[in-house]
Amino acid sequence: MVWRIVAFYAICLVAIFVLQSIAVATVGPGAANPLSVLSQWISLGGVIVATWIMLRQVDRLPWREAGLDRPAASPPALVKGAAFGGLTIGLACVGLLATHMLRIDSTAPGSWWGEAGHSTIFFLPAAFFEELFIRGYVFAVLRRAAGWKFALIATSIVFGLLHAANPNPDAESILAVIVAGFFLGAILLVTRSLYAAGAAHFAWNWVMSGALHIAVSGLPSGDPDYRVVDSGPDWLTGGRWGPEGGLAAVVAMFVVLFYLYGRYQRQMEWKA
């Protein structure tokens, strides 16, 4: 088990390095900026290569082993995943706005569509990269070796700890992202689709950045025309980390988690 995971991450890093070197030689040093749009797509390309090599060439397993088969990419699965992600964080933010824990301030006029488009092309590859990097091949390996519960716990903890590299982290925000790891892992288990988990991850981020113009995991968003500002206690709103780092988002995730867990348990009982 361990050697497979180590090999996967080694191949992923090498593939990203090679693709990035090509991009730098082609378009210039800006391609090496980890916060650039191109860098997000390069990272996604690298993890796709690593997944293909380890899952298909080394282990000789079908794509469905990692929730990456064709049925898993069906429109209903994608819509369901996006709804789980977007509505969960959206309802948490609406609750905070309704109770004046968040407020909307006017800013300099700009292009809403331009910011929405930038959020799309940035967070789409970023979300699917993180899902493939954490809950793709590695989740499948851990699940085969130790069961779904261990895979869910281990990947969720790692998911949270990796976000400690983002700006302005604290213990609460990291714990909140660990809960988000459980949330996304539960979507993967229930839908049997990593694409659905990726759609949930993307929709979650896009609602905050593209729609609300608020920080995402500590990363600031553009704010043409307006921005959503934290006006409540940081433990509830997430503060500079953004709403996903606060208690309101954690409570919303737990509600959906209980629903997803119950649904997955029913699926398992039906199989038995």
KAURDA-V838375 format. One record per run of one state. SS is the DSSP state (~ for helix, > for strand, _ for the rest). FROM is the first residue (numbers start at 1). TO is the last residue. If there is no record, write none. Layout:
# KAURDA-V838375
ss=<SS & SS>
from=<FROM & FROM>
to=<TO & TO>
This chain:
# KAURDA-V838375
ss=<_ & ~ & _ & ~ & _ & ~ & _ & ~ & _ & ~ & _ & ~ & _ & > & _ & ~ & _ & ~ & _ & ~ & _ & ~ & _ & ~ & _ & > & _ & > & _ & > & _ & ~ & _ & ~ & _ & ~ & _ & ~ & _>
from=<1 & 2 & 28 & 29 & 33 & 37 & 59 & 63 & 67 & 71 & 74 & 75 & 99 & 102 & 107 & 112 & 136 & 137 & 147 & 148 & 166 & 171 & 192 & 194 & 212 & 216 & 217 & 219 & 220 & 226 & 231 & 234 & 238 & 239 & 242 & 243 & 246 & 247 & 272>
to=<1 & 27 & 28 & 32 & 36 & 58 & 62 & 66 & 70 & 73 & 74 & 98 & 101 & 106 & 111 & 135 & 136 & 146 & 147 & 165 & 170 & 191 & 193 & 211 & 215 & 216 & 218 & 219 & 225 & 230 & 233 & 237 & 238 & 241 & 242 & 245 & 246 & 271 & 272>
